[in-house]
Amino acid sequence: MRSLTALQVMQDAPVIPVIVLDHVQDAVPLARALVAGGLRMLEITLRTPQALACIEAIAREVPQAVPGAGTVRNSADVQAAQQAGACFLVSPGYTSTLGQAARTYGLPLLPGVATGSEIMTALDDGHTVLKFFPALAAGGTALLKAWSGPFADVRFCPTGGISPQNARDFLALPNVTCVGGSWLTPAQAIAERNWDVITRLAAQAVQLRA
């Protein structure tokens, strides 16, 4: 398993795909389609019973991809993700217990925050690279601009409500390193196994910073 920092995960591309998979057989072709479009950091959310098996399949069969586990909420999730081959973790919120588990298993964590107090809790534990979630519902670009003063040393990955229409607005902010987006893996395209559509969406996402 490759060694990464949370900042390296966020710096790799303008967008981290947020992926929900219901069938293990879709994992490898989906990962290959995203990699072909230029996206390597892949957040497979632990929202389905098949998620861990999907991470394992991608880790085993798509060496160009860097699979991560999303919706990580507790120490058991961290352990299971590490054993499946996840290279990084993304959480919807943050606790010190979760942070300690990530350190124990040697995985970089993008902790989810939505308030100043949550940012301070994460900072106390040494996390300066954070996921802002749910970005649009919690305050969007206006809140990120407000945070740039008291939290000038923090870098964010806004996720939740991000789309091709508003992604550039977030990416233009100096404290935003990348965004997380589910639009790259539409449920219909996965159901139809239309991998060309997903490759095209990934390629367009890579150009968001151009």
DRENGU-769146 format. One record per residue (C-alpha): residue number from 0; residue in one letter; y, x, z. Coordinates in steps of 0.02 Angstrom, whole numbers, plus 50000, padded with zeros to 5 digits. Example, Ala and Ser with C-alpha at 12.3 -4.5 7.8 and 13.67 -1.06 7.14 Angstrom:
BEGIN
<node num="0" residuo="A" yy="49775" xx="50615" zz="50390"/>
<node num="1" residuo="S" yy="49947" xx="50684" zz="50357"/>
***
This chain:
BEGIN
<node num="0" residuo="M" yy="50000" xx="50000" zz="50000"/>
<node num="1" residuo="R" yy="50169" xx="50070" zz="49950"/>
<node num="2" residuo="S" yy="50301" xx="50107" zz="50080"/>
<node num="3" residuo="L" yy="50466" xx="50016" zz="50061"/>
<node num="4" residuo="T" yy="50623" xx="49978" zz="50158"/>
<node num="5" residuo="A" yy="50698" xx="49804" zz="50164"/>
<node num="6" residuo="L" yy="50850" xx="49868" zz="50069"/>
<node num="7" residuo="Q" yy="50740" xx="49938" zz="49930"/>
<node num="8" residuo="V" yy="50657" xx="49768" zz="49912"/>
<node num="9" residuo="M" yy="50828" xx="49686" zz="49889"/>
<node num="10" residuo="Q" yy="50899" xx="49821" zz="49774"/>
<node num="11" residuo="D" yy="50758" xx="49815" zz="49647"/>
<node num="12" residuo="A" yy="50827" xx="49668" zz="49547"/>
<node num="13" residuo="P" yy="50964" xx="49536" zz="49560"/>
<node num="14" residuo="V" yy="50836" xx="49400" zz="49602"/>
<node num="15" residuo="I" yy="50679" xx="49390" zz="49708"/>
<node num="16" residuo="P" yy="50569" xx="49249" zz="49643"/>
<node num="17" residuo="V" yy="50520" xx="49125" zz="49779"/>
<node num="18" residuo="I" yy="50346" xx="49069" zz="49728"/>
<node num="19" residuo="V" yy="50235" xx="48924" zz="49782"/>
<node num="20" residuo="L" yy="50058" xx="48932" zz="49714"/>
<node num="21" residuo="D" yy="49925" xx="48799" zz="49730"/>
<node num="22" residuo="H" yy="49788" xx="48885" zz="49630"/>
<node num="23" residuo="V" yy="49728" xx="49065" zz="49648"/>
<node num="24" residuo="Q" yy="49689" xx="49077" zz="49463"/>
<node num="25" residuo="D" yy="49875" xx="49061" zz="49424"/>
<node num="26" residuo="A" yy="49927" xx="49208" zz="49534"/>
<node num="27" residuo="V" yy="49886" xx="49354" zz="49420"/>
<node num="28" residuo="P" yy="49953" xx="49283" zz="49255"/>
<node num="29" residuo="L" yy="50110" xx="49224" zz="49345"/>
<node num="30" residuo="A" yy="50139" xx="49395" zz="49420"/>
<node num="31" residuo="R" yy="50111" xx="49478" zz="49252"/>
<node num="32" residuo="A" yy="50235" xx="49359" zz="49171"/>
<node num="33" residuo="L" yy="50369" xx="49398" zz="49300"/>
<node num="34" residuo="V" yy="50339" xx="49586" zz="49286"/>
<node num="35" residuo="A" yy="50350" xx="49573" zz="49096"/>
<node num="36" residuo="G" yy="50522" xx="49496" zz="49120"/>
<node num="37" residuo="G" yy="50578" xx="49637" zz="49233"/>
<node num="38" residuo="L" yy="50547" xx="49569" zz="49409"/>
<node num="39" residuo="R" yy="50427" xx="49664" zz="49523"/>
<node num="40" residuo="M" yy="50469" xx="49602" zz="49698"/>
<node num="41" residuo="L" yy="50376" xx="49438" zz="49714"/>
<node num="42" residuo="E" yy="50390" xx="49326" zz="49867"/>
<node num="43" residuo="I" yy="50234" xx="49218" zz="49880"/>
<node num="44" residuo="T" yy="50271" xx="49088" zz="50012"/>
<node num="45" residuo="L" yy="50140" xx="49047" zz="50143"/>
<node num="46" residuo="R" yy="50162" xx="48862" zz="50108"/>
<node num="47" residuo="T" yy="49992" xx="48828" zz="50031"/>
<node num="48" residuo="P" yy="49814" xx="48864" zz="50090"/>
<node num="49" residuo="Q" yy="49790" xx="48978" zz="49938"/>
<node num="50" residuo="A" yy="49943" xx="49087" zz="49968"/>
<node num="51" residuo="L" yy="49854" xx="49233" zz="50052"/>
<node num="52" residuo="A" yy="49719" xx="49237" zz="49920"/>
<node num="53" residuo="C" yy="49856" xx="49239" zz="49788"/>
<node num="54" residuo="I" yy="49939" xx="49388" zz="49870"/>
<node num="55" residuo="E" yy="49772" xx="49476" zz="49878"/>
<node num="56" residuo="A" yy="49737" xx="49444" zz="49694"/>
<node num="57" residuo="I" yy="49908" xx="49508" zz="49640"/>
<node num="58" residuo="A" yy="49894" xx="49663" zz="49750"/>
<node num="59" residuo="R" yy="49724" xx="49701" zz="49676"/>
<node num="60" residuo="E" yy="49751" xx="49660" zz="49492"/>
<node num="61" residuo="V" yy="49937" xx="49684" zz="49453"/>
<node num="62" residuo="P" yy="49984" xx="49861" zz="49507"/>
<node num="63" residuo="Q" yy="50159" xx="49847" zz="49432"/>
<node num="64" residuo="A" yy="50200" xx="49701" zz="49548"/>
<node num="65" residuo="V" yy="50255" xx="49716" zz="49730"/>
<node num="66" residuo="P" yy="50189" xx="49560" zz="49816"/>
<node num="67" residuo="G" yy="50273" xx="49500" zz="49974"/>
<node num="68" residuo="A" yy="50240" xx="49356" zz="50092"/>
<node num="69" residuo="G" yy="50372" xx="49222" zz="50121"/>
<node num="70" residuo="T" yy="50385" xx="49085" zz="50251"/>
<node num="71" residuo="V" yy="50320" xx="49208" zz="50381"/>
<node num="72" residuo="R" yy="50349" xx="49129" zz="50551"/>
<node num="73" residuo="N" yy="50243" xx="49218" zz="50681"/>
<node num="74" residuo="S" yy="50136" xx="49370" zz="50721"/>
<node num="75" residuo="A" yy="49979" xx="49290" zz="50649"/>
<node num="76" residuo="D" yy="50068" xx="49266" zz="50482"/>
<node num="77" residuo="V" yy="50120" xx="49449" zz="50484"/>
<node num="78" residuo="Q" yy="49943" xx="49509" zz="50517"/>
<node num="79" residuo="A" yy="49868" xx="49397" zz="50384"/>
<node num="80" residuo="A" yy="49998" xx="49449" zz="50256"/>
<node num="81" residuo="Q" yy="49969" xx="49633" zz="50290"/>
<node num="82" residuo="Q" yy="49782" xx="49612" zz="50274"/>
<node num="83" residuo="A" yy="49804" xx="49519" zz="50109"/>
<node num="84" residuo="G" yy="49903" xx="49665" zz="50037"/>
<node num="85" residuo="A" yy="50083" xx="49605" zz="50057"/>
<node num="86" residuo="C" yy="50210" xx="49746" zz="50043"/>
<node num="87" residuo="F" yy="50356" xx="49654" zz="50125"/>
<node num="88" residuo="L" yy="50392" xx="49498" zz="50228"/>
<node num="89" residuo="V" yy="50523" xx="49361" zz="50215"/>
<node num="90" residuo="S" yy="50552" xx="49237" zz="50356"/>
<node num="91" residuo="P" yy="50650" xx="49073" zz="50364"/>
<node num="92" residuo="G" yy="50718" xx="49121" zz="50536"/>
<node num="93" residuo="Y" yy="50706" xx="49264" zz="50659"/>
<node num="94" residuo="T" yy="50632" xx="49304" zz="50829"/>
<node num="95" residuo="S" yy="50613" xx="49472" zz="50914"/>
<node num="96" residuo="T" yy="50426" xx="49439" zz="50923"/>
<node num="97" residuo="L" yy="50420" xx="49423" zz="50734"/>
<node num="98" residuo="G" yy="50521" xx="49581" zz="50712"/>
<node num="99" residuo="Q" yy="50405" xx="49677" zz="50828"/>
<node num="100" residuo="A" yy="50252" xx="49615" zz="50733"/>
<node num="101" residuo="A" yy="50327" xx="49674" zz="50568"/>
<node num="102" residuo="R" yy="50356" xx="49847" zz="50643"/>
<node num="103" residuo="T" yy="50180" xx="49850" zz="50716"/>
<node num="104" residuo="Y" yy="50103" xx="49817" zz="50546"/>
<node num="105" residuo="G" yy="50224" xx="49931" zz="50455"/>
<node num="106" residuo="L" yy="50303" xx="49802" zz="50340"/>
<node num="107" residuo="P" yy="50487" xx="49782" zz="50298"/>
<node num="108" residuo="L" yy="50556" xx="49613" zz="50350"/>
<node num="109" residuo="L" yy="50698" xx="49510" zz="50277"/>
<node num="110" residuo="P" yy="50738" xx="49400" zz="50427"/>
<node num="111" residuo="G" yy="50812" xx="49229" zz="50394"/>
<node num="112" residuo="V" yy="50982" xx="49191" zz="50472"/>
<node num="113" residuo="A" yy="51108" xx="49050" zz="50459"/>
<node num="114" residuo="T" yy="51229" xx="49083" zz="50603"/>
<node num="115" residuo="G" yy="51327" xx="49225" zz="50678"/>
<node num="116" residuo="S" yy="51219" xx="49223" zz="50835"/>
<node num="117" residuo="E" yy="51061" xx="49242" zz="50731"/>
<node num="118" residuo="I" yy="51138" xx="49389" zz="50639"/>
<node num="119" residuo="M" yy="51180" xx="49471" zz="50805"/>
<node num="120" residuo="T" yy="51003" xx="49445" zz="50869"/>
<node num="121" residuo="A" yy="50934" xx="49528" zz="50712"/>
<node num="122" residuo="L" yy="51060" xx="49670" zz="50726"/>
<node num="123" residuo="D" yy="51008" xx="49700" zz="50906"/>
<node num="124" residuo="D" yy="50832" xx="49733" zz="50840"/>
<node num="125" residuo="G" yy="50892" xx="49851" zz="50704"/>
<node num="126" residuo="H" yy="50893" xx="49732" zz="50554"/>
<node num="127" residuo="T" yy="51046" xx="49752" zz="50442"/>
<node num="128" residuo="V" yy="50969" xx="49679" zz="50284"/>
<node num="129" residuo="L" yy="50948" xx="49491" zz="50303"/>
<node num="130" residuo="K" yy="50902" xx="49333" zz="50211"/>
<node num="131" residuo="F" yy="51037" xx="49198" zz="50219"/>
<node num="132" residuo="F" yy="50942" xx="49033" zz="50225"/>
<node num="133" residuo="P" yy="50968" xx="48893" zz="50181"/>
<node num="134" residuo="A" yy="51114" xx="48970" zz="50089"/>
<node num="135" residuo="L" yy="51194" xx="48821" zz="50005"/>
<node num="136" residuo="A" yy="51166" xx="48699" zz="50148"/>
<node num="137" residuo="A" yy="51226" xx="48822" zz="50280"/>
<node num="138" residuo="G" yy="51393" xx="48863" zz="50200"/>
<node num="139" residuo="G" yy="51364" xx="48955" zz="50037"/>
<node num="140" residuo="T" yy="51484" xx="49086" zz="49972"/>
<node num="141" residuo="A" yy="51622" xx="49030" zz="50091"/>
<node num="142" residuo="L" yy="51518" xx="49075" zz="50243"/>
<node num="143" residuo="L" yy="51465" xx="49241" zz="50168"/>
<node num="144" residuo="K" yy="51648" xx="49284" zz="50137"/>
<node num="145" residuo="A" yy="51687" xx="49241" zz="50319"/>
<node num="146" residuo="W" yy="51545" xx="49351" zz="50380"/>
<node num="147" residuo="S" yy="51606" xx="49501" zz="50280"/>
<node num="148" residuo="G" yy="51734" xx="49536" zz="50416"/>
<node num="149" residuo="P" yy="51635" xx="49538" zz="50579"/>
<node num="150" residuo="F" yy="51473" xx="49590" zz="50493"/>
<node num="151" residuo="A" yy="51536" xx="49714" zz="50364"/>
<node num="152" residuo="D" yy="51381" xx="49823" zz="50387"/>
<node num="153" residuo="V" yy="51258" xx="49682" zz="50344"/>
<node num="154" residuo="R" yy="51185" xx="49647" zz="50171"/>
<node num="155" residuo="F" yy="51117" xx="49477" zz="50126"/>
<node num="156" residuo="C" yy="50992" xx="49394" zz="50010"/>
<node num="157" residuo="P" yy="51051" xx="49212" zz="49999"/>
<node num="158" residuo="T" yy="50907" xx="49092" zz="49968"/>
<node num="159" residuo="G" yy="50899" xx="48903" zz="49964"/>
<node num="160" residuo="G" yy="50995" xx="48806" zz="49833"/>
<node num="161" residuo="I" yy="51023" xx="48957" zz="49722"/>
<node num="162" residuo="S" yy="51017" xx="48919" zz="49535"/>
<node num="163" residuo="P" yy="51061" xx="49003" zz="49371"/>
<node num="164" residuo="Q" yy="51225" xx="48906" zz="49380"/>
<node num="165" residuo="N" yy="51284" xx="48977" zz="49548"/>
<node num="166" residuo="A" yy="51187" xx="49141" zz="49564"/>
<node num="167" residuo="R" yy="51327" xx="49246" zz="49489"/>
<node num="168" residuo="D" yy="51450" xx="49177" zz="49618"/>
<node num="169" residuo="F" yy="51339" xx="49241" zz="49758"/>
<node num="170" residuo="L" yy="51299" xx="49406" zz="49673"/>
<node num="171" residuo="A" yy="51484" xx="49441" zz="49649"/>
<node num="172" residuo="L" yy="51508" xx="49455" zz="49838"/>
<node num="173" residuo="P" yy="51508" xx="49633" zz="49907"/>
<node num="174" residuo="N" yy="51390" xx="49588" zz="50049"/>
<node num="175" residuo="V" yy="51259" xx="49510" zz="49934"/>
<node num="176" residuo="T" yy="51128" xx="49629" zz="49866"/>
<node num="177" residuo="C" yy="51017" xx="49500" zz="49780"/>
<node num="178" residuo="V" yy="50973" xx="49315" zz="49787"/>
<node num="179" residuo="G" yy="50809" xx="49223" zz="49808"/>
<node num="180" residuo="G" yy="50767" xx="49089" zz="49682"/>
<node num="181" residuo="S" yy="50629" xx="48963" zz="49649"/>
<node num="182" residuo="W" yy="50696" xx="48918" zz="49477"/>
<node num="183" residuo="L" yy="50602" xx="49066" zz="49401"/>
<node num="184" residuo="T" yy="50433" xx="48984" zz="49428"/>
<node num="185" residuo="P" yy="50451" xx="48799" zz="49382"/>
<node num="186" residuo="A" yy="50305" xx="48693" zz="49440"/>
<node num="187" residuo="Q" yy="50286" xx="48618" zz="49267"/>
<node num="188" residuo="A" yy="50275" xx="48788" zz="49183"/>
<node num="189" residuo="I" yy="50143" xx="48843" zz="49308"/>
<node num="190" residuo="A" yy="50045" xx="48681" zz="49286"/>
<node num="191" residuo="E" yy="50049" xx="48704" zz="49097"/>
<node num="192" residuo="R" yy="50015" xx="48891" zz="49116"/>
<node num="193" residuo="N" yy="50165" xx="48923" zz="49005"/>
<node num="194" residuo="W" yy="50188" xx="49104" zz="49055"/>
<node num="195" residuo="D" yy="50309" xx="49140" zz="48912"/>
<node num="196" residuo="V" yy="50436" xx="49023" zz="48991"/>
<node num="197" residuo="I" yy="50423" xx="49118" zz="49156"/>
<node num="198" residuo="T" yy="50442" xx="49286" zz="49071"/>
<node num="199" residuo="R" yy="50598" xx="49222" zz="48983"/>
<node num="200" residuo="L" yy="50673" xx="49156" zz="49146"/>
<node num="201" residuo="A" yy="50637" xx="49323" zz="49231"/>
<node num="202" residuo="A" yy="50721" xx="49420" zz="49091"/>
<node num="203" residuo="Q" yy="50874" xx="49308" zz="49104"/>
<node num="204" residuo="A" yy="50879" xx="49334" zz="49292"/>
<node num="205" residuo="V" yy="50879" xx="49523" zz="49271"/>
<node num="206" residuo="Q" yy="51039" xx="49504" zz="49168"/>
<node num="207" residuo="L" yy="51133" xx="49410" zz="49304"/>
<node num="208" residuo="R" yy="51216" xx="49571" zz="49361"/>
<node num="209" residuo="A" yy="51253" xx="49631" zz="49185"/>
***
